[in-house]
Structure formats: structure tokens, C-alpha cells
Amino acid sequence: MNKQRAPSQIRYLIQYISTFFSSENKQQINTKKRSLQLNECYKPNKSKSRKIDYNLDVDIVPLFKLELQSILMNSKNLNTTITDILPYGSRILGLNIDNSDVDFSINYVSKTSVKNVMKSFAKKLRQSQIFIRVVPLFRVKIPIIKCIHKNTGIDCDISFNNMSGVYNSHFLNNILSIDPRIKPVLIKLKIWAKNIGLINTKGFSSFSIYWLGLFNMQVMGILPPIRDLQKSVPEILVDEWNYAFSKTKQEYNINKQETLSVSDIFNYFHSFYLNFNFDKFVISPYTGCPLLKKDFEDVEKLPEELWRYKQFYKENKECHELLFLNTSQSKMYIQDPFQHNVNITARVRPKVFNKFINACVKLKS
């Protein structure tokens, strides 16, 4: 967080920008959900003020960050110190569609529990009246505070010390720069998945849809496996998992399949997953190829490059809830690209999985 900016400056900026969201300007912000068409690529709505060019969908993230800083940065409750407020997710990647929420990780140090810190921050958010419907969720994999920005109606999810989410966004941002077709393919996949109800709390996340698309492109040779991106760079460890990656394109070999269009790649996605044996294989973006599920039962059979998971398994094999297998509610397993003990499709119910397969059939026919 920028400690050089005085609280009075932050208050001024918030007050200045917030005037843009007066009742007469709210109608310019599209916050209502609607069904998007497959041939529609999301384009932010532009709006101008006299003093600055204010693009609502691009600049909404720094606005929210300023407001969160103003509300929380001077908090001395519970001996808690905020070290940074970091945005991540679809909006900073330009993969947002018009009802996408804004994601932040509040990084902090404290002598009290996460639950008490969240309660304290939730209370301050409610008191600010800048954010409404403030609900802390404790009994989830990543504890968050869900709220709505009052003036825009846009949802905001606030997590805590969630560096894995931040690093994942940094990685995806780099991936999008490898090939100009990747971003429109991912947006097209997200719109398709949203329209047919695949993305929800009992189905896919946007993140897992992205990785279905990216893994397909790894198999096609358009993208490298993550292991190749980690070969020659110093480690960045979050817990025991390495989130480092090379940003130098010359360090890996890929077959760009340059003759293929965005539509070609999108169509191949459905053919690929219709023929994918979800009963037998795990999707592994780290290796860039499918892995046998049965090898996770005898981890010594896994490829040597998954040595981190092998080590994790040996240290935690008595804690079944921490392991990778048996975490899925359906047949689908997508190994987290960096944290290899996590299945990013663990929440996908069988009903939603079947809807995914049926939707692939319809698009192929």
C-alpha cells in the first residue's frame, strides 16, 4: 500500500470520483446481469468527466482500493496492521464481463485470529456505508468478506493474505501476452459458460473455466506447460508451493498453430473435452498433459517433476482431507497449476458436470 499518500488526499480522491456516481450518472453503469452472445466480446463502456478520462470498468478497481484504504488503513483494532491491499482476478486481467465482481486480498499482520480480524473489518465496512450487504464467510476454503459497492452495485470479494490468488493473476496476465488469441478465447469460453449456467457456487469458477481453455491450448502446443516456465527462475514460495514463472518467451518452445483462428481454438475445446476420459485422467496444467488418477494412489508412479506433491503426500498422507484424490463431487479433476494438492473443480456437482458435457455435444453438433 502506498504509505506516502495522506489520508486527506485519499478522502479527496474518493469524494471527487464518487461524484461521478451520483444518481444522474448511475444509469451509465451496466450492473444488471444479462445473457451475452457467443460472438460478443466484452468492451468496457467509456464515460468522461471534465478533469479526467474515467473509464468505469478499467478504473473501478483503483477506486475501490482507495475506498478500502480510507476505511481500513487507519484501523488499530485488535493490533492489526494492513501491509497492502492487492487486486486480483478477472477485472485486472481484462477478462471481466459486465457483472464481474472485484477481488482484493488484504495483506495484514495481526496478533489475533483471522475470524476476529474479519469481524472487525466487516464492522468498519458496514459503518462506512460505502459498501453494503457486508457478509463475512468463515466456513469456506478461503475465508472472504462479500459485499456490494453501494454507488455502483458491483460485488466485491475481500480475502485475506491470499497471495496465491494474487500470483495466479500475475501468471494469467503473463500468459495472455504470449498469444493475442488467448484472451478472446477465454472471454468467449466465459460468456458461453455463464450463459448456460456453468459458473456458480455449485459449479465452475471463472478460474477453472480459464484453465479448461488454457490446458486445451497446452495440449494443442499453443502454450507451454508450467514446469517449463519454472526451470530457470528463482522460486517464489507460498507455503511449500512454487509460484515463480519465467516472463522471457525465448526460454520455452511452443508450436503456435498460427493458422488457427479464435473460433477454431474455441471449437476444438469442445471436441477435446467430449473425448476426454474424466474417469481415468486428471487435467494437469503443470505438466501440460493428462495424468492417470490411479497414479495419485501410488504417488511414486507420478512424474518426477511432481516431487513437491510427492513430498506433500508423504507429510500429510494421514490427513485425507488435505490430499488430492476424493476431493471431487463429480468425475472432474483439474490440478491447481501451482498448488498441486488442490482440485480447482472440487465444488462442481455431477449435475453441472453433465450440463458441461451436454453443452459440448450441442456445440459440436
DRENTOR-31761 format. One record per residue: x negated, y, z negated of N, C-alpha, C in turn; residue in three letters. Coordinates in steps of 0.05 Angstrom, whole numbers, padded with zeros to 5 digits, always signed. Layout:
! DRENTOR-31761
XYZXYZXYZALA/...
***
This chain:
! DRENTOR-31761
-00017-00024+00000+00000+00000+00000-00018+00025+00000MET/-00010+00045+00014-00025+00070+00016-00022+00086-00010ASN/-00043+00085-00027-00042+00099-00052-00048+00128-00049LYS/-00056+00137-00025-00063+00165-00021-00037+00182-00018GLN/-00016+00169-00010+00009+00184-00004+00023+00190-00031ARG/+00028+00216-00036+00041+00223-00061+00070+00216-00061ALA/+00081+00210-00085+00110+00203-00086+00128+00225-00075PRO/+00120+00250-00078+00136+00272-00068+00137+00271-00037SER/+00114+00263-00025+00114+00261+00005+00133+00239+00014GLN/+00132+00216-00001+00149+00194+00006+00178+00202+00004ILE/+00185+00216-00018+00213+00224-00022+00221+00243+00001ARG/+00203+00261+00009+00209+00280+00031+00214+00264+00057TYR/+00196+00245+00063+00199+00230+00088+00225+00214+00088LEU/+00232+00202+00066+00257+00187+00064+00281+00205+00068ILE/+00280+00228+00054+00302+00246+00056+00305+00256+00085GLN/+00283+00262+00098+00283+00272+00125+00294+00251+00144TYR/+00283+00227+00142+00292+00206+00161+00320+00197+00155ILE/+00328+00197+00130+00355+00188+00123+00376+00206+00134SER/+00370+00232+00139+00389+00249+00151+00397+00240+00179THR/+00379+00224+00190+00385+00213+00217+00407+00193+00216PHE/+00411+00181+00191+00431+00161+00188+00457+00171+00175PHE/+00463+00197+00179+00487+00208+00170+00511+00195+00184SER/+00535+00199+00173+00558+00185+00185+00562+00191+00214SER/+00554+00215+00224+00557+00221+00252+00538+00206+00270GLU/+00516+00195+00258+00497+00181+00274+00498+00151+00270ASN/+00513+00141+00250+00515+00112+00245+00525+00097+00269LYS/+00543+00110+00285+00554+00096+00307+00534+00088+00328GLN/+00510+00101+00327+00489+00095+00347+00475+00069+00340GLN/+00478+00059+00316+00464+00035+00308+00482+00011+00311ILE/+00472-00008+00327+00488-00033+00332+00481-00053+00310ASN/+00497-00055+00289+00492-00074+00268+00512-00097+00267THR/+00531-00096+00285+00551-00118+00286+00540-00141+00302LYS/+00547-00165+00293+00539-00189+00308+00556-00192+00333LYS/+00543-00201+00355+00558-00206+00379+00544-00229+00393ARG/+00558-00242+00411+00546-00264+00427+00530-00253+00450SER/+00504-00259+00450+00487-00249+00470+00485-00269+00493LEU/+00481-00260+00517+00480-00277+00541+00451-00287+00545GLN/+00448-00311+00557+00422-00323+00561+00404-00306+00579LEU/+00416-00291+00597+00400-00275+00615+00395-00247+00604ASN/+00402-00243+00578+00399-00217+00566+00373-00216+00550GLU/+00356-00197+00555+00332-00193+00540+00336-00169+00522CYS/+00330-00172+00496+00336-00151+00477+00319-00126+00482TYR/+00333-00103+00485+00319-00078+00488+00329-00059+00466LYS/+00310-00049+00450+00318-00030+00428+00332-00006+00439PRO/+00352+00004+00424+00365+00029+00431+00348+00052+00422ASN/+00346+00072+00439+00329+00094+00432+00346+00118+00425LYS/+00336+00134+00405+00350+00158+00397+00329+00178+00388SER/+00334+00203+00393+00314+00224+00387+00325+00244+00367LYS/+00306+00255+00351+00313+00278+00334+00296+00301+00345SER/+00300+00324+00334+00285+00347+00344+00255+00346+00339ARG/+00247+00335+00317+00219+00335+00309+00204+00311+00316LYS/+00217+00287+00317+00202+00263+00322+00219+00245+00341ILE/+00205+00228+00356+00218+00207+00371+00223+00185+00352ASP/+00249+00180+00347+00255+00160+00326+00270+00136+00339TYR/+00255+00115+00345+00266+00091+00356+00277+00073+00334ASN/+00303+00071+00332+00316+00058+00309+00305+00030+00303LEU/+00302+00014+00324+00295-00014+00320+00265-00018+00316ASP/+00249+00000+00326+00220-00002+00321+00213+00010+00294VAL/+00224+00033+00287+00215+00048+00264+00231+00041+00239ASP/+00250+00023+00241+00266+00016+00218+00249+00002+00196ILE/+00228-00012+00205+00211-00026+00186+00195-00007+00168VAL/+00180+00013+00180+00166+00032+00163+00185+00049+00146PRO/+00210+00054+00156+00229+00068+00139+00236+00052+00114LEU/+00242+00027+00118+00249+00010+00095+00225+00008+00076PHE/+00201+00006+00087+00177+00004+00070+00174+00029+00053LYS/+00178+00052+00065+00176+00077+00050+00196+00078+00027LEU/+00220+00069+00033+00241+00070+00013+00235+00050-00010GLU/+00225+00026-00003+00218+00007-00024+00195+00017-00041LEU/+00176+00031-00028+00154+00043-00043+00164+00064-00063GLN/+00182+00080-00053+00193+00101-00070+00209+00090-00094SER/+00223+00068-00090+00239+00056-00111+00222+00040-00131ILE/+00202+00026-00121+00188+00006-00137+00159+00014-00145LEU/+00146+00031-00131+00118+00035-00135+00111+00046-00162MET/+00129+00062-00174+00123+00074-00200+00134+00057-00223ASN/+00143+00033-00216+00154+00016-00237+00132+00005-00255SER/+00135+00010-00281+00116-00001-00300+00128-00021-00318LYS/+00152-00030-00310+00166-00051-00325+00150-00077-00325ASN/+00151-00090-00348+00140-00117-00350+00111-00119-00343LEU/+00096-00097-00346+00067-00097-00339+00062-00108-00311ASN/+00078-00099-00292+00076-00109-00265+00064-00087-00247THR/+00044-00094-00231+00032-00075-00213+00035-00085-00184THR/+00048-00068-00167+00051-00075-00139+00025-00067-00125ILE/+00013-00086-00110-00011-00081-00096-00006-00075-00066THR/+00016-00085-00055+00022-00079-00027+00051-00087-00021ASP/+00062-00075-00001+00088-00083+00010+00084-00088+00039ILE/+00086-00114+00047+00078-00122+00074+00102-00132+00090LEU/+00107-00121+00113+00129-00131+00131+00119-00156+00146PRO/+00138-00173+00152+00132-00196+00169+00157-00205+00183TYR/+00156-00224+00200+00180-00235+00213+00186-00223+00241GLY/+00210-00229+00250+00217-00223+00278+00215-00194+00286SER/+00222-00176+00268+00223-00147+00275+00196-00136+00281ARG/+00175-00145+00266+00149-00133+00272+00136-00147+00296ILE/+00147-00170+00305+00137-00184+00328+00151-00175+00354LEU/+00173-00160+00351+00189-00153+00375+00206-00176+00384GLY/+00211-00195+00366+00228-00218+00373+00255-00215+00361LEU/+00261-00191+00351+00287-00187+00338+00309-00183+00359ASN/+00333-00192+00352+00357-00185+00367+00373-00167+00348ILE/+00395-00156+00358+00406-00133+00344+00416-00137+00316ASP/+00420-00162+00307+00428-00166+00279+00406-00178+00262ASN/+00381-00177+00272+00359-00189+00257+00354-00174+00231SER/+00347-00189+00210+00342-00176+00185+00313-00166+00184ASP/+00306-00152+00163+00278-00142+00159+00266-00157+00135VAL/+00242-00168+00139+00229-00184+00119+00205-00170+00107ASP/+00203-00171+00081+00180-00159+00067+00169-00179+00046PHE/+00143-00178+00042+00131-00191+00019+00121-00169+00001SER/+00130-00169-00024+00119-00151-00044+00097-00166-00059ILE/+00073-00157-00055+00050-00169-00068+00045-00155-00095ASN/+00042-00170-00116+00040-00158-00142+00024-00175-00161TYR/+00016-00163-00183+00003-00178-00205+00020-00172-00230VAL/+00024-00192-00246+00041-00188-00270+00034-00209-00291SER/+00041-00202-00316+00037-00220-00338+00063-00234-00345LYS/+00083-00230-00329+00109-00243-00335+00117-00261-00312THR/+00139-00275-00315+00147-00295-00295+00158-00282-00270SER/+00158-00297-00248+00169-00287-00222+00198-00280-00226VAL/+00213-00297-00241+00241-00292-00245+00247-00265-00259LYS/+00231-00259-00279+00235-00233-00293+00227-00210-00276ASN/+00206-00213-00260+00198-00192-00241+00220-00187-00221VAL/+00231-00208-00210+00253-00206-00191+00277-00192-00203MET/+00284-00199-00227+00307-00187-00241+00302-00157-00244LYS/+00278-00150-00252+00271-00122-00256+00273-00106-00230SER/+00261-00117-00208+00262-00104-00182+00291-00102-00172PHE/+00306-00123-00175+00334-00123-00166+00350-00101-00179ALA/+00345-00098-00205+00359-00077-00220+00352-00049-00209LYS/+00327-00045-00203+00319-00018-00192+00330-00014-00164LYS/+00332-00035-00148+00343-00032-00122+00373-00025-00123LEU/+00387-00037-00142+00416-00030-00146+00419-00001-00155ARG/+00402+00007-00174+00404+00034-00184+00398+00055-00163GLN/+00381+00048-00143+00374+00067-00123+00397+00075-00105SER/+00416+00056-00101+00439+00059-00083+00431+00062-00054GLN/+00405+00058-00049+00395+00057-00021+00400+00029-00010ILE/+00398+00009-00027+00404-00019-00020+00428-00029-00036PHE/+00446-00043-00023+00470-00052-00036+00471-00083-00034ILE/+00491-00095-00048+00495-00124-00048+00468-00138-00054ARG/+00455-00129-00074+00429-00139-00082+00432-00166-00097VAL/+00422-00187-00086+00425-00214-00098+00398-00228-00099VAL/+00387-00232-00123+00363-00248-00125+00369-00278-00123PRO/+00354-00293-00108+00358-00322-00105+00333-00336-00116LEU/+00337-00350-00138+00314-00363-00151+00311-00392-00143PHE/+00333-00406-00139+00331-00435-00134+00329-00442-00105ARG/+00310-00430-00092+00304-00435-00064+00274-00439-00061VAL/+00266-00450-00038+00238-00457-00035+00220-00432-00039LYS/+00228-00410-00026+00214-00384-00030+00233-00365-00043ILE/+00230-00359-00069+00249-00340-00082+00249-00313-00068PRO/+00273-00303-00064+00276-00277-00050+00298-00260-00063ILE/+00297-00235-00057+00320-00217-00062+00333-00210-00036ILE/+00358-00216-00033+00373-00209-00009+00388-00184-00014LYS/+00388-00165+00004+00403-00140+00001+00409-00129+00028CYS/+00424-00107+00028+00432-00094+00053+00425-00064+00050ILE/+00413-00054+00071+00406-00025+00072+00432-00010+00077HIS/+00439+00007+00058+00466+00019+00058+00471+00036+00083LYS/+00452+00052+00091+00457+00071+00113+00457+00058+00140ASN/+00444+00035+00143+00443+00022+00170+00460-00004+00171THR/+00465-00016+00148+00479-00041+00147+00462-00065+00154GLY/+00435-00060+00156+00417-00081+00163+00408-00097+00138ILE/+00408-00124+00141+00400-00141+00119+00370-00139+00114ASP/+00362-00142+00089+00334-00142+00082+00328-00165+00063CYS/+00308-00181+00069+00299-00203+00052+00272-00196+00040ASP/+00271-00196+00014+00246-00189+00000+00235-00214-00015ILE/+00211-00222-00007+00198-00245-00021+00175-00233-00037SER/+00160-00251-00051+00140-00241-00069+00114-00258-00066PHE/+00092-00243-00062+00066-00255-00058+00068-00277-00036ASN/+00083-00272-00015+00088-00291+00006+00068-00287+00029ASN/+00043-00292+00023+00022-00288+00043+00024-00308+00066MET/+00035-00331+00062+00039-00350+00084+00057-00338+00105SER/+00079-00325+00097+00096-00312+00116+00083-00290+00131GLY/+00066-00274+00117+00052-00252+00130+00031-00263+00150VAL/+00016-00283+00142-00004-00294+00160+00009-00308+00184TYR/+00031-00321+00180+00046-00333+00202+00053-00312+00223ASN/+00062-00289+00213+00070-00267+00232+00045-00257+00247SER/+00023-00254+00232-00002-00245+00246-00010-00265+00268HIS/-00007-00291+00262-00014-00311+00282+00005-00309+00306PHE/+00031-00308+00301+00050-00307+00323+00045-00282+00340LEU/+00038-00260+00327+00033-00235+00342+00009-00239+00361ASN/-00011-00254+00352-00034-00260+00370-00026-00279+00392ASN/-00009-00299+00386+00000-00319+00406+00015-00304+00428ILE/+00031-00285+00421+00047-00270+00441+00030-00256+00461LEU/+00005-00250+00454-00013-00235+00472-00028-00253+00491SER/-00026-00280+00487-00041-00299+00504-00029-00299+00532ILE/-00003-00298+00534+00010-00301+00560+00036-00284+00560ASP/+00040-00267+00580+00064-00249+00580+00090-00263+00581PRO/+00091-00289+00588+00116-00304+00590+00126-00314+00562ARG/+00107-00315+00543+00114-00328+00517+00136-00313+00503ILE/+00134-00287+00501+00154-00271+00487+00182-00273+00499LYS/+00185-00269+00525+00212-00272+00536+00223-00300+00533PRO/+00206-00321+00534+00216-00348+00530+00227-00351+00501VAL/+00212-00341+00482+00220-00344+00454+00246-00328+00448LEU/+00248-00304+00460+00273-00288+00456+00296-00303+00469ILE/+00292-00314+00493+00313-00329+00506+00322-00353+00490LYS/+00303-00367+00478+00309-00390+00461+00325-00382+00436LEU/+00317-00359+00425+00330-00350+00400+00359-00341+00406LYS/+00363-00327+00429+00390-00319+00436+00408-00344+00441ILE/+00396-00363+00456+00411-00389+00461+00418-00402+00435TRP/+00399-00404+00416+00404-00418+00391+00424-00403+00374ALA/+00423-00376+00374+00442-00360+00359+00470-00364+00370LYS/+00472-00363+00396+00499-00363+00409+00514-00389+00403ASN/+00500-00411+00400+00513-00437+00396+00513-00446+00367ILE/+00503-00428+00349+00505-00433+00320+00484-00452+00309GLY/+00461-00453+00322+00439-00470+00311+00424-00457+00288LEU/+00423-00430+00289+00408-00415+00269+00426-00407+00246ILE/+00423-00421+00224+00439-00414+00200+00426-00427+00176ASN/+00437-00424+00152+00425-00434+00127+00425-00464+00125THR/+00442-00477+00142+00443-00507+00142+00432-00518+00168LYS/+00418-00500+00183+00407-00508+00208+00379-00498+00212GLY/+00373-00489+00236+00347-00479+00242+00342-00451+00232PHE/+00317-00445+00226+00309-00417+00222+00299-00407+00249SER/+00297-00380+00251+00285-00369+00276+00256-00380+00279SER/+00242-00382+00257+00214-00392+00257+00212-00420+00269PHE/+00231-00438+00261+00230-00465+00271+00237-00466+00301SER/+00256-00449+00309+00262-00447+00338+00238-00438+00354ILE/+00224-00417+00343+00200-00408+00357+00180-00431+00361TYR/+00177-00448+00340+00157-00469+00341+00165-00492+00358TRP/+00191-00497+00361+00200-00516+00381+00191-00507+00409LEU/+00194-00481+00414+00186-00470+00440+00156-00470+00443GLY/+00141-00462+00423+00112-00460+00425+00099-00488+00427LEU/+00110-00507+00413+00100-00534+00415+00104-00545+00444PHE/+00127-00540+00455+00132-00547+00482+00111-00535+00501ASN/+00104-00510+00496+00083-00497+00512+00055-00508+00507MET/+00050-00518+00483+00025-00531+00477+00023-00557+00494GLN/+00045-00572+00494+00045-00597+00509+00042-00592+00539VAL/+00053-00570+00549+00051-00562+00577+00022-00552+00584MET/+00007-00545+00563-00020-00535+00568-00022-00505+00569GLY/+00000-00491+00564+00000-00462+00565-00013-00450+00540ILE/-00010-00464+00517-00021-00455+00492-00040-00476+00481LEU/-00060-00467+00466-00079-00487+00453-00067-00497+00427PRO/-00076-00521+00417-00069-00529+00390-00082-00511+00370PRO/-00070-00509+00347-00081-00491+00326-00109-00500+00317ILE/-00114-00526+00317-00140-00536+00309-00162-00523+00326ARG/-00157-00518+00352-00177-00506+00369-00182-00477+00362ASP/-00162-00464+00351-00164-00436+00344-00179-00432+00317LEU/-00182-00454+00302-00195-00452+00276-00224-00462+00275GLN/-00234-00470+00298-00260-00484+00298-00284-00466+00291LYS/-00283-00441+00300-00307-00424+00297-00303-00398+00281SER/-00283-00399+00263-00277-00375+00247-00278-00382+00218VAL/-00285-00363+00201-00285-00368+00172-00257-00374+00161PRO/-00255-00390+00141-00229-00398+00130-00216-00374+00116GLU/-00189-00374+00118-00173-00356+00101-00154-00374+00086ILE/-00159-00379+00061-00143-00398+00046-00120-00386+00030LEU/-00097-00397+00034-00074-00391+00016-00067-00417+00003VAL/-00072-00418-00024-00073-00443-00038-00095-00460-00025ASP/-00090-00484-00016-00111-00500-00004-00109-00501+00027GLU/-00091-00485+00039-00087-00486+00067-00101-00463+00082TRP/-00112-00470+00105-00127-00451+00121-00110-00436+00141ASN/-00107-00410+00139-00091-00394+00157-00107-00377+00176TYR/-00133-00383+00178-00150-00368+00197-00145-00377+00226ALA/-00151-00360+00245-00149-00367+00273-00167-00348+00289PHE/-00176-00358+00312-00193-00341+00329-00175-00323+00346SER/-00184-00298+00349-00170-00279+00366-00184-00276+00393LYS/-00205-00292+00397-00221-00290+00422-00211-00311+00441THR/-00199-00302+00463-00186-00320+00482-00206-00339+00496LYS/-00231-00331+00498-00251-00347+00513-00259-00372+00497GLN/-00251-00374+00472-00261-00396+00455-00245-00422+00458GLU/-00225-00422+00475-00210-00446+00479-00201-00448+00509TYR/-00197-00472+00518-00189-00477+00545-00159-00484+00547ASN/-00145-00470+00564-00117-00476+00568-00110-00476+00598ILE/-00090-00490+00605-00080-00491+00632-00055-00474+00633ASN/-00057-00450+00644-00035-00431+00641-00010-00438+00657LYS/-00012-00457+00675+00011-00463+00692+00023-00438+00704GLN/+00006-00422+00717+00014-00395+00725+00037-00394+00745GLU/+00042-00416+00759+00064-00416+00779+00092-00418+00765THR/+00092-00425+00740+00118-00428+00726+00129-00402+00717LEU/+00155-00398+00721+00168-00373+00711+00179-00377+00683SER/+00189-00355+00671+00201-00357+00645+00224-00377+00645VAL/+00241-00376+00667+00263-00395+00669+00254-00424+00671SER/+00232-00428+00686+00220-00455+00688+00213-00466+00661ASP/+00199-00450+00645+00190-00459+00618+00214-00464+00600ILE/+00234-00446+00602+00258-00449+00586+00273-00475+00593PHE/+00275-00481+00618+00289-00505+00627+00273-00530+00620ASN/+00247-00529+00621+00231-00552+00614+00234-00558+00584TYR/+00238-00538+00568+00242-00541+00539+00264-00562+00534PHE/+00287-00559+00547+00310-00577+00542+00304-00605+00552HIS/+00291-00607+00575+00284-00634+00585+00265-00648+00566SER/+00246-00633+00556+00226-00644+00538+00238-00656+00513PHE/+00256-00640+00500+00267-00649+00475+00290-00670+00478TYR/+00302-00670+00502+00321-00692+00507+00307-00719+00508LEU/+00282-00719+00517+00266-00743+00519+00248-00748+00496ASN/+00248-00730+00476+00230-00733+00453+00242-00754+00434PHE/+00225-00772+00424+00235-00793+00405+00232-00782+00377ASN/+00253-00770+00367+00252-00758+00340+00252-00780+00318PHE/+00261-00804+00325+00260-00826+00305+00231-00835+00300ASP/+00214-00831+00320+00187-00843+00318+00165-00822+00313LYS/+00170-00797+00323+00148-00778+00323+00153-00753+00307PHE/+00131-00741+00298+00130-00715+00284+00119-00695+00304VAL/+00131-00671+00305+00120-00649+00321+00098-00635+00305ILE/+00074-00634+00316+00051-00623+00302+00038-00601+00318SER/+00045-00575+00312+00032-00553+00326+00002-00551+00320PRO/-00006-00562+00297-00035-00560+00290-00051-00577+00310TYR/-00042-00601+00316-00056-00619+00334-00048-00614+00363THR/-00025-00602+00367-00015-00597+00394-00003-00621+00408GLY/+00002-00642+00392+00013-00667+00404+00030-00681+00383CYS/+00048-00699+00391+00065-00713+00372+00048-00732+00355PRO/+00056-00736+00330+00043-00755+00312+00063-00776+00303LEU/+00054-00800+00300+00072-00822+00291+00081-00818+00262LEU/+00107-00820+00257+00117-00817+00230+00104-00839+00211LYS/+00101-00863+00222+00091-00885+00205+00063-00879+00195LYS/+00047-00862+00209+00020-00856+00201+00020-00838+00176ASP/+00043-00825+00170+00045-00809+00146+00050-00827+00121PHE/+00056-00852+00126+00059-00872+00105+00032-00883+00097GLU/+00014-00885+00116-00014-00893+00111-00031-00872+00123ASP/-00037-00851+00106-00049-00826+00116-00077-00830+00129VAL/-00090-00852+00123-00116-00857+00135-00114-00861+00165GLU/-00090-00867+00175-00086-00870+00203-00082-00844+00218LYS/-00078-00822+00202-00074-00796+00214-00100-00787+00227LEU/-00099-00769+00247-00124-00758+00259-00142-00745+00238PRO/-00168-00747+00243-00187-00736+00223-00183-00706+00218GLU/-00174-00692+00239-00171-00663+00235-00149-00656+00215GLU/-00133-00675+00207-00113-00670+00186-00124-00678+00159LEU/-00150-00673+00155-00163-00681+00130-00152-00665+00106TRP/-00142-00641+00111-00130-00625+00089-00105-00639+00079ARG/-00089-00649+00097-00065-00663+00088-00072-00689+00074TYR/-00091-00703+00084-00100-00728+00071-00109-00722+00043LYS/-00124-00701+00039-00133-00694+00012-00110-00686-00005GLN/-00091-00670+00006-00067-00663-00009-00051-00687-00017PHE/-00048-00706+00001-00033-00731-00005-00045-00746-00028TYR/-00072-00749-00027-00085-00764-00049-00082-00751-00076LYS/-00081-00724-00076-00079-00709-00101-00050-00708-00111GLU/-00031-00712-00093-00003-00709-00101+00015-00732-00094ASN/+00004-00755-00089+00020-00778-00080+00040-00788-00100LYS/+00037-00780-00126+00057-00788-00146+00080-00768-00146GLU/+00077-00745-00134+00098-00724-00133+00112-00725-00106CYS/+00131-00743-00104+00143-00748-00078+00156-00723-00065HIS/+00166-00705-00083+00179-00681-00072+00159-00662-00059GLU/+00133-00667-00063+00113-00649-00052+00102-00660-00025LEU/+00110-00684-00019+00099-00697+00005+00115-00691+00030LEU/+00105-00699+00053+00117-00691+00078+00141-00709+00086PHE/+00137-00735+00086+00159-00753+00094+00182-00752+00074LEU/+00206-00759+00084+00230-00760+00068+00239-00732+00059ASN/+00230-00711+00073+00239-00684+00067+00261-00675+00086THR/+00266-00690+00108+00286-00682+00128+00314-00692+00122SER/+00334-00675+00126+00361-00684+00124+00371-00697+00150GLN/+00355-00692+00172+00362-00705+00197+00337-00720+00207SER/+00335-00726+00232+00312-00740+00243+00288-00722+00248LYS/+00292-00696+00248+00272-00678+00259+00251-00670+00238MET/+00226-00672+00247+00203-00663+00231+00186-00645+00249TYR/+00183-00620+00240+00163-00602+00252+00143-00595+00230ILE/+00119-00604+00233+00099-00598+00213+00092-00568+00214GLN/+00092-00555+00191+00085-00527+00190+00057-00524+00203ASP/+00054-00503+00219+00028-00500+00234+00004-00498+00217PRO/+00007-00489+00192-00016-00486+00174-00014-00502+00148PHE/+00010-00501+00136+00014-00516+00111+00025-00543+00118GLN/+00008-00563+00121+00015-00588+00134+00033-00606+00118HIS/+00038-00600+00093+00057-00616+00077+00086-00606+00080ASN/+00090-00586+00096+00117-00574+00098+00130-00581+00124VAL/+00155-00590+00123+00171-00594+00147+00189-00569+00150ASN/+00184-00554+00171+00199-00528+00174+00227-00533+00184ILE/+00235-00558+00190+00263-00563+00197+00276-00581+00175THR/+00265-00579+00151+00276-00596+00129+00305-00591+00123ALA/+00314-00566+00127+00342-00559+00120+00362-00566+00142ARG/+00353-00574+00165+00371-00579+00188+00388-00604+00182VAL/+00414-00599+00180+00433-00621+00175+00437-00638+00200ARG/+00444-00664+00197+00449-00681+00220+00468-00670+00240PRO/+00489-00656+00230+00509-00644+00248+00497-00623+00266LYS/+00479-00607+00255+00466-00586+00271+00445-00598+00290VAL/+00431-00619+00281+00412-00633+00298+00427-00644+00323PHE/+00450-00657+00318+00465-00668+00341+00475-00646+00359ASN/+00482-00623+00347+00491-00600+00364+00468-00591+00382LYS/+00443-00591+00371+00419-00583+00386+00415-00602+00410PHE/+00417-00628+00405+00414-00648+00427+00435-00644+00448ILE/+00460-00641+00439+00483-00638+00458+00480-00613+00475ASN/+00470-00592+00462+00466-00567+00477+00444-00570+00498ALA/+00423-00585+00492+00402-00591+00511+00413-00607+00535CYS/+00431-00625+00529+00444-00641+00550+00460-00622+00569VAL/+00475-00604+00557+00492-00586+00573+00475-00568+00591LYS/+00452-00558+00581+00436-00541+00597+00421-00556+00619LEU/+00415-00581+00614+00402-00598+00634+00421-00606+00656LYS/+00446-00610+00650+00466-00619+00670+00475-00597+00688SER/
***
